[in-house]
Amino acid sequence: MGRGWVPGMVVRIQGDEFWHMTRVLRLGVDDRVELFNGTGGLVEGSIQRIDKTGSEIVALEDTKTITPQGVQWHVFAAFGTLKGGRADWLIEKCTELGASSVTPLLTERSHTIGGNRVDRLQRVIFAAVKQCQRLHEMTLNPPMNISSFLPIVAQSKLSFLAAAEATPLFHVLPNLGVEDNGVLIVGPEGDFTEEEVKAMKEAGAIPVGLGPRRLRVETATISLLSALMLWSDAQNAETQ
């Protein structure tokens, strides 16, 4: 994938993408494809040549640049201790739903995430981007501790903290307007400590409830993100 294409430019595709194109999709010479660069660039191309190690695609037009639409939601979740593919599922669904970024939160009860795991999650993101045809890749940020996170909360006009026994989310939203960016915060399996919750609330995070049942980290993250995506999309549609 390139950063910008002009008519006649040739792009060589190798590796997993080449295998997917030729073995799974069974594309051949002269078939049309779309290339994207993960930052909103899109161009139509035609397969010009296929050999044993790759295929060559010629761009048929100038790159179209598509800008992100709606509120850019940034997810901060303490999922470093999740096992059994649950972190993969969280990242995959955040990508599909349209989160702008996900940042692993390091808390007193979820204080680490392995570097090899981050590499795996990057692959999960790329696969999900292709599957749901996102033109803008979701960013997986390096892990962040609570003290470094608090200034982000303070600067955000929309910061929601998933919290048990808090005011239900849909009772909070009617009093708010949409902004360009928003922050979602979800704690670890043992929840945030009282000190962590107090610090985030003092920084401006709004505690919101997600129902009467205790939810797993990944369930709470996707529930909150789904609700806020639908809410912000509806708000934007009303103003257009």
Secondary structure as the mmCIF struct_conf table of DSSP 4:
data_model
#
loop_
_struct_conf.conf_type_id
_struct_conf.id
_struct_conf.beg_label_comp_id
_struct_conf.beg_label_asym_id
_struct_conf.beg_label_seq_id
_struct_conf.end_label_comp_id
_struct_conf.end_label_asym_id
_struct_conf.end_label_seq_id
BEND BEND1 ARG A 3 ARG A 3
TURN_TY1_P TURN_TY1_P1 PRO A 7 GLY A 8
STRN STRN1 VAL A 10 GLN A 14
HELX_RH_AL_P HELX_RH_AL_P1 GLY A 15 TRP A 19
HELX_RH_PI_P HELX_RH_PI_P1 HIS A 20 VAL A 24
BEND BEND2 LEU A 25 LEU A 25
TURN_TY1_P TURN_TY1_P2 VAL A 29 ASP A 30
STRN STRN2 ARG A 32 PHE A 36
BEND BEND3 GLY A 38 GLY A 38
STRN STRN3 THR A 39 THR A 39
BEND BEND4 GLY A 40 GLY A 40
STRN STRN4 GLY A 41 ILE A 50
BEND BEND5 LYS A 52 THR A 53
STRN STRN5 GLY A 54 ALA A 59
BEND BEND6 GLU A 61 GLU A 61
HELX_LH_PP_P HELX_LH_PP_P1 ASP A 62 THR A 63
STRN STRN6 LYS A 64 THR A 65
BEND BEND7 GLY A 70 GLY A 70
STRN STRN7 GLN A 72 ALA A 77
TURN_TY1_P TURN_TY1_P3 GLY A 80 THR A 81
TURN_TY1_P TURN_TY1_P4 GLY A 84 GLY A 85
HELX_RH_AL_P HELX_RH_AL_P2 ARG A 86 LEU A 97
TURN_TY1_P TURN_TY1_P5 GLY A 98 GLY A 98
BEND BEND8 SER A 100 SER A 100
STRN STRN8 SER A 101 LEU A 106
STRN STRN9 THR A 107 THR A 107
TURN_TY1_P TURN_TY1_P6 GLU A 108 ARG A 109
STRN STRN10 SER A 110 SER A 110
HELX_RH_AL_P HELX_RH_AL_P3 GLY A 115 CYS A 132
TURN_TY1_P TURN_TY1_P7 GLN A 133 GLN A 133
BEND BEND9 LEU A 135 LEU A 135
STRN STRN11 HIS A 136 HIS A 136
HELX_LH_PP_P HELX_LH_PP_P2 GLU A 137 MET A 138
STRN STRN12 THR A 139 LEU A 140
HELX_LH_PP_P HELX_LH_PP_P3 ASN A 141 PRO A 143
STRN STRN13 MET A 144 ASN A 145
HELX_RH_AL_P HELX_RH_AL_P4 ILE A 146 GLN A 155
BEND BEND10 LYS A 157 LYS A 157
STRN STRN14 SER A 159 ALA A 162
TURN_TY1_P TURN_TY1_P8 ALA A 164 GLU A 165
BEND BEND11 ALA A 166 ALA A 166
HELX_LH_PP_P HELX_LH_PP_P4 THR A 167 THR A 167
STRN STRN15 PRO A 168 PRO A 168
HELX_RH_AL_P HELX_RH_AL_P5 LEU A 169 VAL A 172
HELX_RH_3T_P HELX_RH_3T_P1 LEU A 173 ASN A 175
BEND BEND12 ASP A 180 ASP A 180
STRN STRN16 ASN A 181 VAL A 186
TURN_TY1_P TURN_TY1_P9 GLU A 189 GLY A 190
HELX_RH_AL_P HELX_RH_AL_P6 GLU A 194 ALA A 203
TURN_TY1_P TURN_TY1_P10 GLY A 204 GLY A 204
STRN STRN17 ILE A 206 VAL A 208
STRN STRN18 GLY A 209 GLY A 209
BEND BEND13 PRO A 212 ARG A 213
HELX_RH_AL_P HELX_RH_AL_P7 VAL A 217 THR A 239
#
